[in-house]
C-alpha cells in the first residue's frame, strides 16, 4: 500500500482536528460578550453550550455509523459543511437567541462530532496495525493541541478588535468552503488507494448493543469517560470566565492556554509511546489522577495569575491521554463492523458529562457567585474514574510484551516496517 497516501491522510486528519477547535474556542472566548448581547446571565446563556455538548454526544453514535458506512473522510466533509452552515446562521441571525441556540447547539455540534475523535479513530484503525494505532491516533488528535496553542490565543487577541458576529461569519465561510472541499478530495484519494471501503456488515445478533451490554469493560470506560468529558467541558466553556473573575490578565490567559496546548501535544504523543510498553489500565488511572489534581490547582488561582500556568501544565498533561487510551481499548476490543459506533457510544457518555458540567457550572456560579462547588465535584469525579480504571481494566486489552511485533491486521499498513 502507498505509504505516501497514508501519510497524507494522517496529515489531513491532523488538519481537520486543528481547525475543528475553532468551533468551540470562538464560543469560549466570546462567551461573556455573547451572553450580554442577548441580555442573558451566564446560567441562561450557558444552555447553548450545554446543548452543544449534549448534541455532540447524541450525534456521536450516528457519526460512528456514518464513518463505518460512508468512510471517515466523507463524514469529515459533511461535518465541515454542517459546522460552516451553523456558524453562518449564527452570524447572520444574530438578533435571535433561538437561532443561536439551535444553529450552534445542534448544527455546530454535529459538525464537531463529524470532524473529530470518532471518525479519526476509524481512519487510524483502517490505516495502521494494532501496535501503532495508539501513537498514530495521538498524532492525528494532537491537531487539537496545536489548535489550542495557535487558535485560542488568536481569538483572545482578536476579541477586542472584531465583533463576535464577524468572527463567526469568517470562520463559517472557511469551514463550508475550503475545509469541506479538502476533506471530500481526500476521501476520493482514499477510495483510489483502496482505503475508502465500507466496514463489513454486522452478523445477526451482533449489533452494537448486543456486543457491549454484557461487557463490563465498556461500562468502566464509559463511566471514566463521563468524568473526562465533564472536566474538558468546564474548561472549554467556563475557564476564561473563571480567570476573568480572578483578575487574570489577557496576556496571562493566552500564555496559559498556549501552555495547556503544548502539554496536550506532548502528552498525546507520550501516551501512544507508553501504551506500547506499559499496562494501559495503570496509565489511564494516572491520567485521571492528574486531571483531578489540576482541578484542585484551579482553586488556587489568584490575582497574580502564576497559578494559572501550573494548572495549564497539569491539565494539559492529562488532556489527550484519557482519549487515546480509551480509543485503544475500544478499537482493540470490538468488531470491525461496529467499532465506530461503539466509540460513538462512548463519546455520547463523554458528552453527557460535558452537558452536566457546563450547566451545573453556570448554575453554581449564579447561586453561589463562585465556581468552587463544581470544581470540587469534578475533582472527586476524576478520582473515581482513576479507581475504576485501575480496578476494572486490569488485564483487559493488555499490551503485547516489550519487543513483540504482531502481524498487521488485514488491510492495515505497518508503517515503518
HELIX and SHEET records of a PDB file:
HELIX    1   1 UNK A    3  UNK A   29  1                                  27    
HELIX    2   2 UNK A   31  UNK A   37  1                                   7    
HELIX    3   3 UNK A   42  UNK A   69  1                                  28    
HELIX    4   4 UNK A   72  UNK A   92  1                                  21    
HELIX    5   5 UNK A   97  UNK A  102  1                                   6    
HELIX    6   6 UNK A  103  UNK A  108  3                                   6    
HELIX    7   7 UNK A  109  UNK A  115  1                                   7    
HELIX    8   8 UNK A  117  UNK A  127  1                                  11    
HELIX    9   9 UNK A  133  UNK A  141  1                                   9    
HELIX   10  10 UNK A  143  UNK A  147  1                                   5    
HELIX   11  11 UNK A  148  UNK A  152  3                                   5    
HELIX   12  12 UNK A  153  UNK A  159  1                                   7    
HELIX   13  13 UNK A  164  UNK A  174  1                                  11    
HELIX   14  14 UNK A  175  UNK A  179  3                                   5    
HELIX   15  15 UNK A  180  UNK A  192  1                                  13    
HELIX   16  16 UNK A  208  UNK A  212  1                                   5    
HELIX   17  17 UNK A  216  UNK A  245  1                                  30    
HELIX   18  18 UNK A  250  UNK A  274  1                                  25    
HELIX   19  19 UNK A  280  UNK A  298  1                                  19    
HELIX   20  20 UNK A  306  UNK A  319  1                                  14    
HELIX   21  21 UNK A  321  UNK A  333  1                                  13    
HELIX   22  22 UNK A  339  UNK A  368  1                                  30    
HELIX   23  23 UNK A  372  UNK A  392  1                                  21    
END                                                                             
